[in-house]
Amino acid sequence: MASQCPAELKTLLPLYKISLEFSKRDPVICYYAQLYVVQNGLKQSTKNIEVKKFLMTLMDGMEGVRNNLVGNEAITNEVAGQAHVENIAMKLFLHADTEDRASRFNKNVIKAFYTASLIFEMLTLFGELTDEVQRNKKYAKWKAAYIAKCLKSGEAPIPGPVGGDDDPFSEFGDFNQVPPPSDSFTSNNTNMPSNPPAPGFNTEYDMPSPSNPSFNEANFPPQQPSTQNYTMPTPSSYDNTAAATGNVNVAPTSSNTGVTLSPQDSDKAQKFCRYAISALQYEDTPTAIENLQKALRLLQTGKL
């Protein structure tokens, strides 16, 4: 699958590198990263021969992933696919946020924040981003650039949101104007602590750049393909029933515990259940249990 990304598609290079990084460790993420590049690449350019060849190569790669993941619901079902992508993004984001708030600043935290922001962006394949995802994406992108800049200049980064938890975005300005961490940032700073990497990352680090063919491979467990036959959809042609499931407007819900859930809380509970299903596909029982417990706690108490 690896080939040179045309300069005309340089804005899609980070997502292309995500597809390379996850090609062996998490083919589902690889597939949706490829799909993102193909869909947006076709929007940007359809006349350039080099671009056409590159996108055709990616399409061939997607076909290979589909063949290896026969019957995987994260590929054939929009709700499951969206849950899987968001689950991986949140794992990286929460790990990086925990390390950041503990003032453990290092190359792995930068990479986790930055990669999380890219995977959050992939969720646009399934429709408009929720406010929560949009804020997480922008915050992760900003944090990656901010920490990298501080460590490069020898400054001490401020842990957590600059404006505090009550108003974490008030002092960040326009996130969209914040560039990703500099390509020249390296791990040679002797003041950087050596902490365990984020789940799914090895200790080598290099931010994406045109001269670097890929991120270092993540250590997510490989997906075990099943053997069922299926018809491969794209986010624009998923089964209508499955697609509708993720877009239902839920009225406030009362449970037998006397708790009345808002539509937002009901959506959160459903989301935790989807996360659990996604984790079970990877035989990650602890994560599945954790998300089911969150859903149950929210349903029973109205709080997390």
C-alpha positions as CSV (number, residue, x, y, z in Angstrom):
1,M,0.0,0.0,0.0
2,A,2.9,2.4,0.8
3,S,3.5,4.9,-2.0
4,Q,4.5,8.5,-2.2
5,C,1.7,11.0,-1.4
6,P,1.5,13.5,-4.2
7,A,2.4,17.1,-3.3
8,E,-1.0,18.1,-4.5
9,L,-2.5,16.2,-1.6
10,K,-0.1,17.4,1.1
11,T,-3.0,18.5,3.3
12,L,-4.0,14.8,3.5
13,L,-0.5,13.5,4.2
14,P,-1.1,13.2,8.0
15,L,-4.2,11.0,7.5
16,Y,-2.3,8.9,4.9
17,K,0.4,8.3,7.5
18,I,-2.2,7.3,10.0
19,S,-3.3,4.6,7.5
20,L,0.3,3.4,7.3
21,E,0.8,3.4,11.0
22,F,-2.3,1.4,11.7
23,S,-2.2,-1.0,8.7
24,K,-1.0,-4.0,10.8
25,R,-2.1,-3.1,14.3
26,D,-5.6,-1.9,13.7
27,P,-6.8,-2.4,10.1
28,V,-10.2,-0.8,10.9
29,I,-8.5,2.5,11.6
30,C,-6.3,2.0,8.6
31,Y,-9.3,1.4,6.4
32,Y,-11.2,4.6,7.5
33,A,-8.0,6.7,7.2
34,Q,-7.6,5.4,3.6
35,L,-11.3,6.2,3.0
36,Y,-10.8,9.7,4.3
37,V,-7.9,10.3,2.0
38,V,-9.7,8.9,-1.0
39,Q,-12.9,10.8,-0.5
40,N,-11.2,14.1,0.2
41,G,-8.5,13.5,-2.4
42,L,-11.2,13.1,-5.1
43,K,-12.7,16.4,-4.0
44,Q,-9.4,18.2,-4.3
45,S,-8.2,16.8,-7.6
46,T,-9.4,14.4,-10.3
47,K,-7.3,15.6,-13.2
48,N,-3.8,15.0,-12.1
49,I,-2.5,11.6,-13.3
50,E,-0.2,11.2,-10.3
51,V,-3.0,11.8,-7.9
52,K,-5.3,9.4,-9.7
53,K,-2.7,6.6,-9.5
54,F,-2.1,7.3,-5.8
55,L,-5.8,7.2,-5.0
56,M,-6.3,4.0,-7.1
57,T,-3.5,2.4,-5.1
58,L,-5.3,3.4,-1.9
59,M,-8.5,1.9,-3.2
60,D,-6.7,-1.3,-3.9
61,G,-5.5,-1.2,-0.3
62,M,-9.0,-0.7,1.0
63,E,-10.1,-3.7,-1.0
64,G,-7.4,-5.8,0.7
65,V,-8.5,-4.6,4.1
66,R,-12.1,-5.5,3.3
67,N,-11.1,-9.0,2.2
68,N,-9.1,-9.5,5.5
69,L,-11.9,-8.2,7.7
70,V,-14.8,-10.2,6.2
71,G,-17.8,-9.8,8.4
72,N,-16.3,-7.2,10.8
73,E,-19.2,-5.0,11.8
74,A,-16.8,-2.0,12.3
75,I,-16.5,-2.1,8.5
76,T,-20.0,-3.1,7.4
77,N,-22.0,-1.1,10.0
78,E,-21.8,2.6,10.3
79,V,-22.7,2.7,14.0
80,A,-20.1,0.1,14.9
81,G,-17.5,1.8,12.6
82,Q,-18.1,5.2,14.1
83,A,-17.9,3.8,17.7
84,H,-14.6,2.0,16.9
85,V,-13.0,5.1,15.5
86,E,-14.2,7.3,18.3
87,N,-13.1,4.8,20.9
88,I,-9.6,4.7,19.6
89,A,-9.4,8.5,19.5
90,M,-10.7,8.8,23.0
91,K,-8.3,6.2,24.4
92,L,-5.4,8.3,23.0
93,F,-6.9,11.6,24.1
94,L,-7.6,10.5,27.6
95,H,-4.2,8.9,28.1
96,A,-2.5,12.1,26.8
97,D,-4.8,14.3,29.0
98,T,-4.0,12.3,32.1
99,E,-0.2,12.5,31.5
100,D,-0.5,16.2,30.7
101,R,-2.5,17.0,33.9
102,A,0.2,15.1,35.9
103,S,2.9,17.3,34.3
104,R,4.5,14.3,32.6
105,F,5.4,16.0,29.3
106,N,7.2,13.9,26.8
107,K,7.3,12.8,23.2
108,N,4.6,10.2,23.6
109,V,2.1,12.7,25.1
110,I,2.7,15.0,22.1
111,K,2.2,12.1,19.7
112,A,-0.9,10.8,21.4
113,F,-2.6,14.2,21.4
114,Y,-1.7,14.8,17.8
115,T,-2.8,11.4,16.6
116,A,-6.0,11.7,18.6
117,S,-6.8,14.9,16.8
118,L,-6.4,13.3,13.4
119,I,-8.5,10.3,14.3
120,F,-11.2,12.6,15.6
121,E,-11.1,14.3,12.2
122,M,-11.8,10.9,10.6
123,L,-15.2,10.9,12.3
124,T,-16.4,13.4,9.7
125,L,-16.8,10.4,7.4
126,F,-19.9,9.6,9.4
127,G,-21.4,13.1,9.4
128,E,-21.0,16.4,11.2
129,L,-18.9,16.2,14.3
130,T,-20.6,16.6,17.6
131,D,-19.7,19.6,19.7
132,E,-17.8,17.4,22.1
133,V,-15.7,15.7,19.4
134,Q,-15.0,19.0,17.8
135,R,-13.8,20.5,21.0
136,N,-11.7,17.4,21.8
137,K,-10.1,17.5,18.3
138,K,-9.2,21.1,18.5
139,Y,-7.9,20.8,22.1
140,A,-5.8,17.8,21.2
141,K,-4.3,19.6,18.2
142,W,-3.6,22.7,20.2
143,K,-2.0,20.7,23.1
144,A,0.3,18.8,20.8
145,A,1.6,22.0,19.3
146,Y,1.8,23.8,22.6
147,I,3.8,21.1,24.4
148,A,6.1,20.5,21.5
149,K,6.8,24.3,21.3
150,C,7.5,24.5,25.0
151,L,9.8,21.5,25.1
152,K,11.7,22.7,22.1
153,S,12.3,26.2,23.6
154,G,13.0,24.8,27.1
155,E,9.9,26.2,28.7
156,A,7.8,24.4,31.2
157,P,4.3,23.6,29.7
158,I,1.3,24.5,31.8
159,P,-0.6,21.3,32.6
160,G,-4.2,20.9,31.7
161,P,-6.4,23.7,30.1
162,V,-4.9,27.1,30.4
163,G,-8.2,28.6,31.3
164,G,-9.0,25.9,33.9
165,D,-11.6,23.2,33.7
166,D,-14.6,25.6,34.0
167,D,-13.5,27.5,30.8
168,P,-10.8,25.4,29.2
169,F,-10.9,27.0,25.8
170,S,-11.2,30.7,26.7
171,E,-7.5,31.5,26.3
172,F,-6.6,29.3,23.4
173,G,-7.7,31.6,20.6
174,D,-8.6,30.1,17.2
175,F,-7.6,26.5,17.3
176,N,-7.8,26.3,13.5
177,Q,-4.8,28.7,13.3
178,V,-2.6,26.5,15.4
179,P,-0.2,24.4,13.3
180,P,0.7,20.8,14.2
181,P,3.9,20.2,16.2
182,S,7.0,21.3,14.2
183,D,8.6,18.6,12.1
184,S,11.9,19.6,13.6
185,F,10.9,18.7,17.1
186,T,12.9,15.7,18.3
187,S,13.2,13.7,21.4
188,N,16.8,14.8,22.2
189,N,15.8,17.2,24.9
190,T,17.4,15.9,28.0
191,N,14.8,17.5,30.2
192,M,12.1,15.3,28.8
193,P,11.1,12.5,31.2
194,S,11.0,9.0,29.9
195,N,7.5,7.8,30.7
196,P,5.6,4.7,29.4
197,P,4.1,5.4,25.9
198,A,0.4,5.8,25.3
199,P,-1.5,2.6,24.8
200,G,-0.8,1.6,21.2
201,F,2.6,3.4,20.8
202,N,6.2,2.4,20.9
203,T,8.8,4.7,22.4
204,E,10.2,5.9,19.1
205,Y,8.7,9.2,18.0
206,D,8.6,11.4,15.0
207,M,5.9,13.8,14.0
208,P,4.6,13.4,10.4
209,S,6.5,15.3,7.7
210,P,6.8,14.9,4.0
211,S,10.3,13.3,4.4
212,N,9.1,10.8,6.9
213,P,7.2,7.9,5.2
214,S,5.1,6.9,8.2
215,F,4.5,7.2,11.9
216,N,6.0,4.5,13.9
217,E,3.6,1.6,14.1
218,A,1.2,1.5,17.0
219,N,0.9,-1.5,19.2
220,F,-2.9,-2.0,19.2
221,P,-3.8,-5.7,19.1
222,P,-4.3,-6.9,15.5
223,Q,-7.9,-7.5,14.4
224,Q,-8.9,-11.1,14.1
225,P,-10.9,-11.4,10.8
226,S,-14.0,-13.5,10.8
227,T,-15.3,-15.7,8.0
228,Q,-18.8,-14.4,7.2
229,N,-19.6,-13.0,3.7
230,Y,-20.7,-9.4,3.5
231,T,-21.4,-6.6,1.1
232,M,-18.9,-3.8,1.6
233,P,-20.5,-0.4,2.1
234,T,-19.1,3.1,2.4
235,P,-20.4,5.7,4.9
236,S,-22.6,7.1,2.2
237,S,-24.2,3.7,1.5
238,Y,-24.5,2.0,4.8
239,D,-27.6,0.1,5.7
240,N,-30.3,2.6,6.3
241,T,-31.4,1.0,9.5
242,A,-28.0,1.0,10.9
243,A,-27.4,4.6,9.9
244,A,-30.7,5.7,11.3
245,T,-29.8,4.1,14.6
246,G,-27.0,6.6,15.2
247,N,-29.2,9.6,14.3
248,V,-32.3,9.1,16.4
249,N,-33.5,12.2,18.3
250,V,-34.2,10.9,21.8
251,A,-36.7,12.5,24.0
252,P,-35.9,12.8,27.8
253,T,-36.1,9.2,29.1
254,S,-37.3,8.1,32.6
255,S,-36.0,4.9,34.1
256,N,-37.5,2.8,36.9
257,T,-34.9,4.4,39.2
258,G,-36.7,7.8,38.9
259,V,-33.8,9.3,36.9
260,T,-34.8,11.4,33.9
261,L,-32.2,11.4,31.2
262,S,-31.7,14.3,28.8
263,P,-31.3,13.4,25.1
264,Q,-27.6,14.2,25.5
265,D,-27.2,11.7,28.4
266,S,-29.1,9.1,26.5
267,D,-26.8,9.5,23.6
268,K,-23.8,9.2,25.9
269,A,-25.2,5.9,27.4
270,Q,-25.6,4.6,23.8
271,K,-22.1,5.7,23.0
272,F,-20.6,3.8,25.9
273,C,-22.5,0.7,24.8
274,R,-21.0,1.0,21.3
275,Y,-17.6,1.4,22.8
276,A,-18.1,-1.8,24.7
277,I,-19.1,-3.6,21.6
278,S,-16.1,-2.3,19.8
279,A,-13.8,-3.4,22.7
280,L,-15.3,-6.9,22.6
281,Q,-14.4,-7.2,18.9
282,Y,-10.8,-6.9,20.0
283,E,-11.3,-9.2,23.0
284,D,-10.6,-6.2,25.3
285,T,-12.9,-7.3,28.1
286,P,-11.7,-4.8,30.7
287,T,-12.5,-1.9,28.4
288,A,-15.8,-3.4,27.5
289,I,-16.7,-3.8,31.2
290,E,-15.6,-0.2,32.0
291,N,-17.8,1.3,29.3
292,L,-20.8,-0.8,30.2
293,Q,-20.4,0.2,33.8
294,K,-20.3,3.9,32.7
295,A,-23.5,3.4,30.7
296,L,-25.2,1.7,33.7
297,R,-24.1,4.3,36.1
298,L,-25.4,7.1,33.9
299,L,-28.7,5.3,33.4
300,Q,-29.1,4.7,37.2
301,T,-27.9,8.0,38.6
302,G,-27.9,10.5,35.7
303,K,-24.2,11.1,36.4
304,L,-20.8,9.7,35.4
